[in-house]
Amino acid sequence: STLQKNSVPPPRELAKELEFPDKPDTDYNSRAPPANAEAITKATVDPAKLEECNKYIGELQALAKAGTISIADAVNLAVLEEMVRDPTTTIHAEDLQAGSSYNIPKLTQQTFGKLRAADEIIDEGHFIGKALGEGMNGYRPIVELMNTNFGIYGMAEISSAGNTYATTGGQFEMPMFIVGAGGTAPNQALGAEHSQPFHAYVMGIPGLKIGTAASPDAAYGISKSMIRDNGPCFLFLPVKMMKETKGFADVGKCMPINKCALLHAASESAVSSRKAVTVLTYLHGVKEAHSVLDEIRAEGMDIDLIELRSLKPLDMDTIRESLQRTNKVAILDESTNSGGVGATVSALISEQCFDLLDAPVRRLCMDDAPVPYASSMEQAVVKRGSDLVAAVYELTHKKC
């Protein structure tokens, strides 16, 4: 057409600008709620139920301040705070009225009603699709998956969410926060279908920010930020740590969603003697690494333990800073050898930090075989703390 022929082609830089509605380094603490949000909430929520919800929020906040809140309750706290704060926030989950498996949507329908808190059928594609429509029409949907592996049945909808902002030329922002328990812990005994690395499956979807959290503080702060983000975000939580792992959470504080976290720094003596290794991990790998830290140090070695709280975008600055000290890296990876998170991270390190490496990147990833139920067989597939000890020893004592 004449219009098409006379139109100026869009600049190539626009492609990257349309990746995310919000820049990865956005400070969500400064993001204000919608105008008249408090008045709208008061007008649409039963006062007695709102009072009961705020009382429960206070109880969870007390646990967070005392250092006794679980990962699951920390996310529940973030969800309730944000739904009270912003009346455009909605939530979808299976068995929602009963709190689902981990109480993440607890008290949402009882407080905000069925329009804002929908108890969904067992069809992830169905209710992720509903959230997709809400996000395109001015709402801020939350989707809780009982187990993130079943997000595979909503892959088309997740892909659509990731591409919406770009394919509409930035006309439609696509807020959507998907959260759930997943990953593969050693001795998990959940079988193959419940132990797939769905976090690796969605890594290639454009426009999707992907995070992990292995502590209540990270789960709370990242959840609040991702709920406020104007694009689709996916937070993976460790299925075997949801209730048992407890700690503090910084009440009211949104965390960055584009940063790693240095959980333990190698001693200067280990660094100077070339016995230090950068260890990159996430989900259950954080617990596994902590469990063998004393064993590693007893052998005269040490590690920079870095939690990959942002799988996409990846925080290469923090990784590079650690490698400048250690010059060696091991990745304790909760995804498969083929197409896994560790493969992507390893490639980026080799491309961007090759001159800092004294040895090849050491990947400790799941075998490509389905995860067995029997623990005797599972040891051949899922890596754990003992594998990390051996890898650190090999990197620090053997010539590679």
N, C-alpha and C positions, 0 to 999 in steps of 0.2 A: 504494500500500500504506500501511498504518498507520505503519510504520516510516519510510517516505519522507515522509509528511505531518508526522510529529512531529520529523523531523530538522531541526536548525538549519542554514540555508544557510552554506556556507563563506564566510569574509570575502574581499572582493575583492582584498586585499593578497596573498592566497595565490597568485594567478596568477603574480605576478612572483617570489615566493619559490621557485616550482617551475620557474623557467626553467633554473637550473643547480644541480646538487648542491653544487658548491663556488663560493663567491663569486669574482668576477673578480679581486679583489685578494689572493687566497690566497697565502701564502708557502709554497711547496712545499719549501723547504730544511728546514723544521721538520717535515715529514711523515715519520713513522717507518715503516720496513718492517713487514710482518706479524710477529707473535710467532713466535719460533723460525725466522725466515727463513733465517738462516745455516746452522742445523742441517739444515733441510729441503733446502737446496741441496746440501750436502755428502752427504746421504743419497741424493739422486736423480740426481746428476750424477757421471759417471765422474771420479775424481780426476785422472787424467792429462789428460783433455780439459779439465777445469776449469783445471788448471795452464797448459795451452797457451793457453786463452782469456785468462787473467789476464796471461800474458806478452804477448799481442798487445794487450790493453788498455793495458799499460804502454808499448808502442811508440807507440800512438796518442796517449797522454797526453804523451809526450815531444815528439811533433810539435806538439801543441796548445800546449805551453809554449814551444816554439821559434818559434811563429808560422808554421809551415809545413804546417798541417793543412788539407785541403780541406773544402768544405761537406759533401760526401758522406761523407767519413771522420769528420767531426765528429758526424754523425747516427749512423753506425755505432758510434762510441764511446759515445754516449749510450744507444743500444739495448743494447749488451753490458753496460755498467755496470748498467743498470736490471734486466736479466734475471738477472744474478748477484745483485743486491741483493734482488730480490723474486721468489720462486719461483712466484707466481701470474701473472707476466707471460708472455704468449705472443706469437708473431708469425706472420703470414701474408703470403706474397709469391709472385709468379710467378718461376720460375727461382731460387728462394731458395738452393738448395745451391751454385749458382755465384756467388752474391752479387747476383743480379738485374742491373740495368743499371749501378748506381753503387756497389755494395758496401754498401748500407745494411744488408742482413741478413747480411752476411758472417760466417761462423763460427757462426751461431746454431744451425742444425740439427746441425752437427758437434759442438757442445758440449752442447746441451740435448735433442737427440733430436727425433723426428718428432711427438711429442704436443705439445710446446711450440713447435716451429718447423716449420710445415707448408709444404711446397712445393706451390703451388696450380696448378690448371688455369687456362686463360685465360678466366675468368668472374668478373669483379669482384663481381657481385651475389652469386655463390655464396660466395666467401670473406669478403666483408664481412658476409654473413648469418651465417656461422659465428662470426665475431668478435662479432656482436651477441648470439648465444646465450651465448657465453663471458662477455661482460660482464655479462649478467643473472644469471650463476651463480657470481659470486665471482672471476672471473679478470680480468686486466688486459690485453686484447689490443692488439697493434700491427698495423696493416695498412700494408704498403708497396705503393704503386702505381708501376709502372715509369714511367708517364706519368699525371698526375692527370686528364687529359682522359677517360681510360677509366673513371674513377669514375662517369661518366654511366650506365654499365650497372649500377651499384649505388645509384642515386639513391633508390629505394624503401627500401632497407636503411639508407642514411644518414639519410633522413627519419625512419624508425622509431627509430633511435638517438637522434636529437635530441628526439623527443617522449616517449620511454619514461619518464623520471623524472616528468614531469608527468602523463601518462596513467595512471600507477600510483599517483598520489597520493603520490609520494615513497617508495614502498615498494621500488622497484628503482633503485639507482644504475646508471649506464650508462658505466663507463670504456671508452673506445676511442680510440686515437690513430691517425689516418690521416695518412700522410706520403708525399710524392712530388714528383717534379720536374714542373714545368709552366710556365705563363706563355707569353708571346710576345715573344721578343727581336727587334730589327731584324735583317734578313738571316738569319732562323732557318732558312728553307728546310726546314721539316718538313711543310708542307702544311696544309690546313684542319682535318683531323680531329685533328691533334696540336697545334693552335695555338688551341684554344678557351679562353675565360676561365672555366674551371670554378669558379674561386674566386668569380666573380660569380654563377654558377648556384646555388650553395649558400648564398648570403648570406641568403636568405629562410627557411631551415630553422630553426625554433625550437629553442632549447636547444643549438645548436652554436657552439662557440668556434672562430674562424677566424684563423689567423696566417700570417705570411710571414717569411722570413728570407733575406737576401742576403749573409750573411757567415757564416764558420764559428762565430764566437762566438755569434751569435743562433741559428743552427741547432742548436747543441749545447744551450745553456741553455734554449731554448724547448721542445726535444724532451723534455728531462728533466722539465720542469714538466708538459707535456701528458701524458706517460706516467703521472705520479702523480695527475693530475686524476681525479676520480670521475665526470666526464661526458665526452661525446664531443667530441674536439678534432681539428681538421684543420690541418696545417701544409703550406703550399705553398712549394716551393723553386724557384729559377730554373734551368730545364732547361739553358741554355747556360753556366751558371757553376758547375755541380756539381763539376767537377774542376779547372778553371783558377783559380778564386778561392780563395786560401789566406790564412791568418792565424792569429791566436791564438784560443784558447778557454779560458775560466776553468774549469779542471778541478774537477769536483765541485759546481759552482754552478748552481742552478736560476734561470732568469730569470723576471721577471713576464710574464704572457701577456695583459696588458690595457693595455700601454703602447706609445706611439710611441718613436722614438729620434731625437734631434737629432744629426745627423751632421756638420753644419757650421753655424756661426752667422754671420750677416751682420755685417760690421764696423759699429762705431758710426757711422763717417763715412757709410756707405751708408744707414744707418737715418735719421740726422739730415737727410740731403739728399733723403730720400724716394725713394731708388734701390734699396731692398731689397724682396724679394718672398719670401713663404713658399712653398716648393715641397714638395708632398706627393707621395710616390711609393713604390714597393715593387718587389720582384723585380728584373727587368733594368733598370727605371727608375732604380734606385740607381746602377748602373754608368754608365748614360747620363748622369745628372746630374753625377756626378763627372767624367766625361770632358770636359764643357764648362764646368766651374767656372772654370778659368783664363780662358777666353774671355769669360765673363760678367763677371768681375772686371776684366779688361783694359779693358772698356768703361765702367768706373766704377760698375758695378752689383754687387749681391751678393745672396745668398740664404740664408735659413734652410732648410737641407735636412733634411727630416723623413722618416724611413722609417716607413711604416705597418706596423709589425710585428704589430699587432692590427687586423684588419679588422672583427671583431665579438667583443666590444664595442669600439667606437671610442673612442680616447683624446682626447676633445674638450678636456680641460684643457690638454694640451700644444699643441694646435692654436690654442686661444684665446690662450695666452700668447705665441705667436709673432706672431699677428695684431695683438696689442696693440703690437708693435714695428713691423711692416711695413705693415699695413693693406691688403695685396694678397696674392692667393694664386693659384698655378697648380697644377693637379693633372696630373702625368704618369702616365696611367692605362693599365694593361695589361688593359683590358676594354672592351667595346663602348659606343658612344654611348647605345644604348637598354638600360636595365636594368643598367648597369655599376656598378662600385665607385665611380667618380668621380661618378656621378649621385647616389648615396646620400650621399657625403661632401659634395658641393656643396649638396645640399638641407639637410643638418644645419648647415653653416656659415651658409647664408642664414637659417635659422630661429633659430639660437642666437647668431650673431656678426655679424648684419647691420650693427649700429651701428659695428662696427670696420672695415668695408670702405670703401675709397675708390674701388673699381672692382668690377665684377661678377666672380664667380669664373670663372677661365679654365680650362676643361677641355681637356686634350690626350689624347683617348681614341681607341681603335681605331674605325675605321669599322664600320658594321653588316655590311658585305660579308664573306664568308668570306675568310680569310687566304690569299692566293695563294702558290704555291711560287716563282714567278719573282720575283726581287728587284726588277725594274723595276716590276712591278705591286704588289708588297708595300708599296712606299713610299707608295702611296695609302691604305693601310689602317692600318699600324702607325706610331705616333709614336716619335720618337727625340730625341737630344740637340739636334740642330739646331732642331727644333720648339720645344724648351724655351727656347733662346737667343732666338728670335724672340718668344716669348710674354713673357719677362721684359722684353725691350726695349719691347714695346708697352705693358705695364703700367706701366713707369716713365717713358716718354717721351710717350705719347699721352693725350689727355684722353678718358676713357671715359664 
